[in-house]
Amino acid sequence: MTIGGYLGDDPILTPSDIERLASDRQLRFVMLGGFTLAPAKQAAALEPIARWVRANGRPVDPKLWQLSASAGTPYRINLGNEWVEVPPPELFDLWGNAN
């Protein structure tokens, strides 16, 4: 599910929705950052969710899920003829230490 819709700026979920889905064990992982077609709009629209996820989720070690081991390399996307640096993707586990 894309939490921000197609362009990343459609608030289809609120922090309360995320909290409820996690506590009902319907949602475990949330990815923040990474690819988007509208980086500035997405960051502004999803900031409340990102704050909640960072405060309540546990970061998942990138070695366990990233395809590339290039930590520290800026994450860039091409929007038309312009390369734009965006926050690298971060994965969070909302179930804490559950198996």
C-alpha positions in Angstrom: 0.0 0.0 0.0 1.4 3.4 -0.8 0.7 5.6 2.2 0.7 8.8 0.1 -1.1 7.6 -3.0 0.3 7.9 -6.5 2.3 11.1 -6.0 3.0 10.6 -2.3 1.0 13.6 -1.1 -2.5 12.1 -0.7 -3.1 11.5 3.0 -5.0 8.3 2.8 -3.8 7.3 6.3 -3.3 9.3 9.4 -0.9 8.5 12.3 -4.0 7.1 14.2 -4.8 4.8 11.3 -1.2 3.5 11.3 -1.3 3.0 15.0 -4.6 1.0 14.8 -3.4 -1.1 11.9 -0.2 -1.9 13.7 -1.9 -2.8 17.0 -4.4 -5.0 15.2 -1.4 -6.7 13.5 -2.6 -5.8 10.1 0.5 -3.6 9.3 4.0 -4.5 10.3 6.5 -2.6 8.1 6.5 1.0 6.9 9.0 2.4 4.5 9.8 6.1 4.6 11.7 8.1 2.0 13.0 6.7 -1.3 11.4 7.0 -4.7 8.7 9.6 -5.2 7.4 11.6 -8.2 6.9 14.7 -6.0 9.6 14.8 -3.2 8.7 18.2 -1.6 5.0 17.6 -1.6 5.4 14.1 -0.3 7.6 15.1 2.6 5.2 17.8 3.7 2.1 15.6 3.4 3.5 12.6 5.2 5.5 14.3 7.9 2.9 13.5 10.7 3.0 9.8 9.7 6.8 9.9 9.5 7.1 11.4 13.0 4.8 8.7 14.4 6.6 5.8 12.7 10.0 7.1 13.8 8.8 7.5 17.4 7.0 4.1 17.6 8.7 1.8 15.1 12.1 0.0 15.2 14.5 0.7 12.3 15.2 -2.5 10.4 18.9 -3.0 9.6 19.4 -2.0 5.9 21.6 -5.0 5.4 18.5 -7.2 5.8 16.4 -5.6 3.1 18.4 -3.2 0.8 19.5 -4.4 -2.6 22.6 -2.3 -2.6 25.2 -2.1 0.1 26.2 1.4 -0.9 25.5 3.1 2.5 26.3 6.8 2.5 25.7 7.2 -1.2 23.2 10.0 -1.9 19.8 8.7 -3.1 18.8 10.5 -6.3 15.9 10.3 -8.7 15.6 11.8 -12.2 12.6 14.1 -12.5 12.5 15.1 -16.2 16.0 16.5 -16.9 16.9 17.1 -13.3 18.4 14.8 -10.7 16.9 15.4 -7.3 18.3 14.1 -4.0 15.7 12.5 -1.8 15.9 10.9 1.6 17.1 7.4 1.4 14.5 4.7 2.0 14.2 3.6 5.7 12.3 0.6 6.8 10.6 0.4 10.2 9.1 -2.6 12.1 6.0 -1.5 13.9 5.7 -4.8 15.9 8.9 -4.2 17.8 10.6 -7.4 18.7 7.8 -9.7 17.7 8.6 -12.7 15.6 
